[in-house]
């Protein structure tokens, strides 16, 4: 479906893009659970739909508890866009509340199950929800978002479709850019160790072995055995760096690198601060990870720079 729409881009190129400023009244409201979904919805909607977000920059969706104001946002929305695949956990019961006037849609609903990863720590082996780390898979989610906005507001459907096609073309180029940058890093150096196991789709798509201290859900705490296993892996394989994440505490990884130093007398660099990876949420406005393309580009640049041999 995506490729067919991309072919239509030439035919639609003469149509105007959404260029009007933001509107605050008389327009339908869409609520996105995560900042990553919000970013895509805003790119497509232009100024015709008000898009609000439940979980802002740096918020961990695995542990998110909606407030009374969050529930108010959901109740006033015409459409709720959520990730699905258990990212929002038990919040799905609230999002899909029976007899609600709103429509709730999982943006991952059209993904091929054969391409979805599984993790035993998520409800006994449910799908890994972090699909946005494979840009091609995320393009399919963008397509769902576009379909839903067109259905919600058919009067502006042509404009939404035009915006979506332009964005999909940008994401195709982004995917090619990530593949090129990853290919320049020798295969033995493509080992990504992070705070939690969120980068499985990234590893599968771009050729990295991925390890996380915690499982795919940060709601599952890491135990002593996981710490020791990671210490052994880093020390025996002389992995030069591990990466913190903007939405996950760093204390666990700090214990790991201290363990490597003590057991193997080997220094592992802990990459953090401005170089922390964006995982479950986008960054603050004006940061390198304020948008989805910016987040993806920041991550691949930080990863390849810190894993390359000096």
Buried (B, 14 or more C-beta within 10 A) or exposed (E): EBEEBBEEBEEBEEEEEBEEEEEEEEBBBBBBBBBBBBBBBBBBBBBBBBBBBBBEBBBBBBEBEBEEEBEEBBEEBBBBBBBBBBBBBEBBEBBBBEEBEBBBBBBBEEBEEEBBBEBEBBEEEBBBBBBBBBBBBBBBBBBBBBBBBBEBBEEBBEBBBBBBBBBBBBBBEBBEBBBEBBEEBEEEBBBBBBBBBBBBBBBBBBEBBBBBBBBBBBBBEBEEEBBEBBBBBBBEBEBBBBBBBBBBEBEBBBBBBBBBBEBBEBEBEBBBEEBBBBBBBBBEEEBBBBBBBBBBBBBBBBBBEBBEEE
